[in-house]
Amino acid sequence: MTHPALLEITARIRDRSKDSRAAYMARVQAMRDQGRARPRLSCGNLAHAMAACSEGEKAKYMKDGMINVAIVSAYNDMLSAHQPYHRMLDEVKEAVLNAGAVAQMAGGVPAMCDGVTQGQTGMELSLFSRDVIAMATAIAMSHNVFDAGLLFGICDKIVPGLLIGALSFGHLPFVFVPAGPMPTGISNSEKAKVRQLYAEGKVGKNELLESESRAYHSPGTCTFYGTANSNQMMLEMMGLQLPGSSFVNPSDPLRRPLDDAAAERVVKLADSENPLGIGDMVDVETIVNGMVGLLATGGSTNHTLHIVAIAAAAGIKVTWQDFSDLSNIIPLLTRVYPNGTADVNAFQRAGGTPFVIRELLSEGLLHEDVDTIVGHGLAPFGTMPGLKDGKLAWHASADVPGDDMIIRTIDRPFQGHGGLAVLQGELGEAVIKTSAVKPEHQVVEAPAIVFEDQDDLLTAYKAGELEKDFIAVVRFQGPKANGMPELHKLTPSLGVLQDKGFHVALVTDGRMSGASGKVPAAIHVTPEAANGGPIARVKTGDMIRLDAEAGTLTLMVDADEFAARTPATAPVVADTFGRNLFAPMRALVGPAGEGGTVF
């Protein structure tokens, strides 16, 4: 039986979304009513579309009723996670041909690595890249010769962007195809330790680079539970990626059969007498399942932006309050770095996403009655793939996790509530990741020190000016100000100060990252400073209380005095390194609470 609170929250979202969802589904139906695309094309259109195909492919292409599958890929060599897609393209096209259809590489989408751009100017383009990817996906599909799509994407903004773009062709079925994580390198705890030693000046850059290179060492997704791997969890929770397929390494013998199965599955979906499109599958219950998965696994705070934006693309209106209310009923079932010491490879061995899904379903904390790429019902996503006599097969999850320090059963969770919380108070609304913050650090009351650039905080740290209790207020970091960069490079320095016994926290209208860790951070503060938010009137010395337990962010300043202050002026955004091209997006972007999107 579905949990009554889950039903109530879902009903609330459905009611709020009634008109927008109806408008979206009307667009989907209008596309569906036009029928299959290729019969409506001229001979010139068709000749252009198949000009580069082999003679055999052309012969199949021109057959009546032949399924043509679009592949939209985020391949590049800069992302270790996406490097395997180069090899996988031809393999998956072959699998589509073997399934009786044809496939074409429809288009590539940009895919930046947040690990490379972290703390650099490119990070100011990062969030906006999601919407660029969505538009690029729509351009790939705009040739209108396709009956279905395979989406090659894994990392931070890429999966949300691909999904938003696919939803604009909601009458067609789409299946996501992962490439899997890299094998485990050095432990995450060792990596974090070296980062802190570097921040303390106890090791040099050569030692730090050696450590980082042992952590990030091969093709495949980074192995910590950040936004990329939260994406993969979310896709399984939403029934848009094959069960248990996310965390199988690129070199694992199971990888190729899973990729082939994804190709076969999308062909079957498109060949159905009444094919369900991705717009049908991504309904209110599906979105709620994605939110539940995020909370149950202590996933990336970035998804409080991305899930809201994805939902909006399907005509569904989600708020941060919905996340907060769900968090009250969803237990934390996993501890994966930065919320623990294990990586996603260990998580997969312990039972992975299928084990979590099965446990949540057992207590009615997920919607089982949903349409997915494998059929109706979420229960199959509680099974794990494997090879039996050399053939791919799915088997039931074990009754107990392989390691209960990584995954817990529903009756003995790591904590009784989800890994995220929403904070509200005089500074507006913010999000905090609580799953990695120890209980003794979840309440911090201290004077503010205001910064308008993350590098200014690091300069103050290196000068020894932060050896005290304080709450760092880093403002003008929201989407309208400078694109809402992640501020993850602040984590080691703030972590050193916390380890020294100081009470420290971060309050910002920017993002942290999927690797948000042990320092309490009120992020995504809305309204942002550049939009006239109260954070623009905070002064150094103002007392602030961040209380993750009570869900409050309190400014302890006389209300009349605060209201009379003149807001700080936003720094000028430099027009170098491509930032000038994104000025229109900064002007158009909506608030973080609405997904930080230009759509």
N, C-alpha and C positions, 0 to 999 in steps of 0.2 A: 504493500500500500504506500502510495506517495506521501511524503511528509506534508502535513497540513500547511506549515509555514512556506514550504517550497511552492505548493499550489497557490497560496495567497499572493506571494511575490510575483509568480508567473502571471497570475490573473491581472494583477495591477499593471504589469508591463504591457500585457495584451490590450487592456482597456485604454491605456495611455497611447498606444500605438495604433488604435483602430483605424483611424483615417489614413495615416501615413502608410500603414501596411496594405490597406486596400488599394491605395494609389500605386504602390509598388507592384502588387500582384496584377493590377490592371495593365501595367506596362509589360509584365511577363506574358500575360495572356495575349496581348496585342502582337507580340513577336511570335508566339506560338501559333496564332491564328493564320499567320502568313505561310505556314507550312515549311517544308524543307527548303533550304536556301538555294542549292545548286540548280534545281530545275528552273529557277527564275532568272538565271544568269544568261547573258548573251554568249554566243560562240566566242566572241573576242575576249569576254571576261574569263571564260573557261580556259581558253588557250593560254592566256597569261598565267592563270593559276596553276596549270600543270606543266608549263613549259620545261621546267628543270627536272621533272620526274623521269624515271626510267620508262622504257617502252612498256614493261610489264605493269608498272604502277599506273601508267596512262590508261592501259586497257581496263584495269580495275576501276580507275577513277571515273570512267565514262559509263559504267554500268548503272542502270537504274537501281536506286535504293542503296547504293554502296555507301557505307559509313566512312566519313573522312574526319579524322581526329586531329585537332590542333594541339601542338606542343608549344607551350609558352615557357621559356626557360630563363632563369636568372643565372645561367652559367657565367663564371669568369674565374681566372686563376688567382685573383686577389683574395677571394674567400676560400679558405681551406674547405669549408662545408660544401661549397658549390663546385669545386674542382672536379669531383667525380661525374658531374652531369655531362662533361665533354664525352666521356666514354659511354655513358648511359643513353645518350641520344640515339645512336644507331641501334643499340640493343633494344630499346623500347620501341623504336619504329619497326624493327623486325618482329617483335612480339605482337604488335598491332596487325601486321601483315599476316602472321600466323593465325591470328584470331579472325581473319576473314575481312579485314577492313584496310584502309590506307591511312597513313599519318604524314603530316607535314610539320616541319618546324615553322610555326606561324610567326614567331617574333621573340626577340630577346628583350628583357627588361633590365634596367640598371640595378645594380646590387652592390652597395657599399659595405665595407667591413667596419663595424663600429669599434672593433679591436684596434684597427689601424688608425681610425680617425679620433679615437678617444683622447680628449684633451687638446685636440688640434682644431684648426679652423673648419675643416670639413665636417665636424660634428654639428655645425650650425645648419647644415643641409640635410642632416640625417632624418629627422622626423618628416620633413617635406618630401623626402624620397619615397615615402610610402604612397603619397598621393600621385607622385610622378609614375610610380610603378603601376598603380591602378589605371592611370590614363594610358600607359604604354600597353597594358594588357588589353584594354579596349581597342587600341589601334591594331594590335595583333589579330584580334577577333573580328575586326571591322571588314575584312575581306569577304566575310559572309559566305564562305564555301564549306563551313564546318558543321558537324553534327554533334560534337562533343569536344572536351578538352582535357589534356593532361598538364598539370601545373608543376613545374620543377622549381621548388623554392623551399628554403629552410629558415633563413635567419631573420633578424629582428624586424625590420619594416617590410621585408619581402613577402612573407606569407600573408600578413594583413593586406598589403597592396594587391597581390595577386587575387586574393579572395574578394576584395572590394571590386576589382575590375571584372572578375568572373560574374559577380552578382549583377552587373549591368547587362549580362547576357543570361539572365536567370532562367530562361526557358531551356537551356542546354545543360546536360550533365557534365560535371567536371570531377576529376579525381586528382588529389595531390600525391606526388611521388617523392618520398624522402631519399636521401643518399646515406644517412647514418652518421654517427659520431666517430671521430678518430679514436684509436685505441688509447687506453689510459697511459699518461706519461707520469710525471712526478705527482705526488699527492697534492691536492688542493691546499691542505693545511701547510705543506712545505712551501708552496708557491706564495701563499699569503704571508708566511713568516719572512721570506726573503724580501718581499715588498715592504714590509714594516721595517726591516733592518736597513733597507736602502733609505727609507724616509727618515730614519734616525741617524743616517750618515755612517752606519757601521759596516756597510759593504758598498762597493763601487758599482759603476754602471756595467762593467764587464761581468761581474758576478750576477747582477740582476738580469742582464740579457741572456746569460747562460741558463739561468733558472727559467725564464719565460720560454726560451726555445725548447727546453725539456718538457714544458707543459703543452705548448702549441707546436706540434712536431711532425704532423703528417696530414694528408687529405682527410677530410671529415669534419664534422661539427665540433666546436670546442666542447669539452666534456662537463663543464660546470652547468648548473641549472639556472641559466640566464634566460633572456628573451627568446633566443633561437630554440632552445629545447622546450621552453614553455609553449612556443608555437606548436611544436610537434605533439606535445601532450594535448593541447587544445583541439587540434585537428582530429585526433582519435576520439576525444570526448564528444566532438560534434559529428562524428561518423563520416568524416570527409577524407580519411586516409585509412588504408587497410589496418585492421586490428593488430596491435603489437609490432608494427613495421617500423616505427620511428627510430628506435635505438639499436638497430642492427648495423654493425660496422660495414663500411664500403667493401672490405676484403672478405667478409664472412660468406661462406658458401650459400647461406640463406638469402643474401641480398639480391642476387640475380633472379631467383624464382619469385621473390616478392615483387620486383619491378615488372616482371612478365605478367604476374597476376593482376597488377594494377592496370596494365594495358588491356588485358582480357576483360577486366571488370568494366572499364569505361566503354568498350565496344558493346558489351551486353546491355549496359544502361541505355546506350543510344539506339540499340536494335530492338528495344522493348516496344510492344504495340502502343503503349501509352507512357513514353519516357518521362520520368520525373526530372525536372531541371534543378540546378543548384539553388535557385530561388525558392523552390518548393521545399527542399530539404532544410535550408537555413530559415527556420521559423522561430517563434518565440521560445519554444521548449529547447530547441537546439542551442540558441544563444545562452539560455540559462544554464544548460549543461556545460558549456564552455566556461562560464563564470564559476560554477561549482568546482570544476577541475582546477582552475587557477587557485581557488581558496584552499582546496583540500591538499594541494601539493606545495603551497607556499611559493607560487610562481612569480613571474616578473611583474613589477609594478607598472611596466610599460603597457601591460594589457588593460589597465584601467583607462588608457587612452584607446588602444587598438580595438578592444571588444566593443566599446561604445561606437567607434567609427564603423566597424564592420556591421554592427546591428543597424545603424542608421542607413547604410547602403541597402539593407533589406527592408527598409521602412519600419524598423523597430527602435523604439526610444528607451534607452537604458540610462540610468543615472548612477552616480556614485553611491547614493543612498541604497540603491538595490544591492550593490556589492556589500555594503555595510550590514544590511539586514540578512543577507545570505550568510555572511561571515558568522553571524550569531548562532547559526544552526549547523554549519559545516565544520566538522573536525579536521584538524591537521593530521594527515596520515603518512606524510613522508618527511624525511630529513636528507636532503641532497644539497651539496655545497652550492651557495654559501649558507644554507640553513643547517648544514651538517658537514661531515667530512667526506662522505661518499660522492662519487661522480655518477653520471648517467649510465655508464656501463655497469657499475655495481647496482644501480637502481633497476636496470633491465634484468640482471641476473636474479635480483631479489623478488621479481614478479612484475615490475614495471607498471605502465599505465593500465594494462588489463586487470591486474590485481586490484588497483585502486578503483577502477570502474565497477568491478564485481562487488567490492565491499560497499561502495556507495549505493549501488542498486539494491543491495540486501536490506538496507535501512530506508529505502524510498527517498534517497537524497539525490537521485538523478531521475530525469524523465526517461522511462524505457520506451514509451509509446511514440517513437519518432521514426522518420524515414532517413535512411542512411545509404551509403554507396553499396552496401552488401544486402540491402533489403529493409523490411520494416522491423524495427525494434533494435534497441541498443545492446541487448544481451550478448550478441556475438563479439562485441568489442571487449568483453571480459575474458576472451580466450587469447592464447599465445601461439604464434606460428612456429613451426619446426619442420624438419625434413624427416619423412617416414618412408623407408625404402627408396630414398632418393627423390621423393615427391613432396611438394609443399602440402602441409596439413595443419589445421589449427586444433589445439587441445585445451581442455579446461585448465584454468589456473589452479595452482596448488591451494590446499586449504589453509596453509600457513605461509607467511612470507619466507623467502630464503634467508633474510637477515632482518630481524625486527628492530635493529638500530637504524634501518633505512626506510622500511615500510612497516606499518602497523595495521592490524585488523581494526574494524570499526568499533569494537568494544573496548579497545585500549589505545586510543589515539595519543599522539605526542602532546596535543592540547585540544581542548574541547571546542575551540573556535578556529576559524580560518586564519591564514597567514597574513592577511591584509586588514587594515582598519581605515576608516575615514575620520578625519579630525575636523572639527568646526569651532569657530570662535571669532574674535574680533578681527582677525586677519583674513577671514574667509573660510574656504574649504580646502582641505589638503588630503593626501593619501600617505599612509605610512606602512612599510613592510615590517611586520612584527615577528615573523617566524624566526628571524635570525638574531633578534635583539633579546638579550637576557632580561628576565623580569626586573632585576635591580636597575636596569637602564631605561625602562619604559616610561619613566616619569623624570623629566629634567626641568628644573626651574633655575634660571640663571639670566644674567644680563646679556643683551644682544651686542654683538659686534657686527656692524653692517659692512658688506662688501658688494661691489657691483661688477666684479670680475673674479673668476675662480683663481686666477693667478695671483691676485692681491692677497687672497687668503694664504696661499702657499708661501708667498714672500713673508707675510707676518709670522707664519709658522717657523720658517727657517731663521728668522731674526730673533726667535725666542719670545715673541710677544703674546703667545697664546698659552702660556703655562699657567692656566687658571680655569675656573668654571666659566663657561660661556655658551651661548647659542649663536652659531654663525648664521647670519641672515644674508644669503646670496641672492640678490634680486636682479631684475631686468634680464632674466634667463628664460622667460616664457616664449610661446610660439610667436607672438606678435613682436616681441622685442628683438630676438635674434635667432628664432627657429627652434628654441627649446632644446639646447644641447644637453647631453648627459654630463654629469659632474662627478663621474666615478673616480677621477684621479685624486679627489679630495679624501677618499676613504682611508688610504693608508695613514696619512698624517693625523686625521681625526681619530683613527683607531689607536695610534701611539699615545695620544693625549688621554684617551679613555683608559688605556691600560695603565697609565701613570696614576690613575685615581681621580682625574678631573671629571666633572660632570659636563659633558659636551653633547651637543645635538646640532642638527642642520635644519634650517627652515629656508625653502627656496621655491620660486615659481618655475624653476627648471626641473629636469629629470635627474635621477641618479642613473640606474641601469638595472638590467636583469640580475646583476651581481651585487645589488644593494645588500649590505652586510650588517655588522654588529652595532654600528653607530645609529642611534635613532634619527630618522630623517623625515621631516614633514615636507613632502615634495608636491609638485604640481599645484602649488598654492594658487587659488582662483578666487577673485579676479587677479590677474597678473599685474605687476607694477606698471607695465607699459599700457595697460588698459584702465589705469586709474585705481588699481587695487590698493587697499590699506597698507600693504607691505611697502609701498613707495613712501609712506610717511613715518616708518620706523626709524629711530635714531639709535646710535650706539649708546649703550647704557640702559635702554628700556628693558624692564623685566618681562620675560616671557616664560610661560609654563606650557611645556609640551607634555600631555598626559595621554599616552596611547591606551591606557586601561580605561579611562573615562571617555576617550574619543574627543578630547578638547585641545584647542590651541589658543591659549589665553594671553592677551596682551595686557599687562598690569600697569596701565597708564590711564590717568584721568581722561575720561571720554571727551570733555570739552576741550582740553588742551590738545588732545590728539587730533580732533576734528579741525582745529584752527591751524594746524601745521600745513606748510606748503609742500606738496609732494616733490620728491626728487625728480630730476630731469633724466630721461633715458640717455645713456651714452649713444653716440653715433655709431651705427653699424658700418664697418669698413666695406668698401666695394671691391675688395680683392678676392682672389681664389674662388671666383664664381658666385660669391654672395650677392653681387649686384643683380644677377639673373633671378634671384628668389625674392626680390623686393615686392613684386606683386602678390606673392603668396603670403608674405608677412602682413601685407595690408588686408588681405581677404580672410585670413585664418580665423576660425572660431576659437572659443575658449577651451582649455584643457578638459573641463568637465563635459564638454560635448564632443570630445574626441580629438581636439586640436587639428581639425581638418578644414580644407578649403572648399569642400563640397557642400 
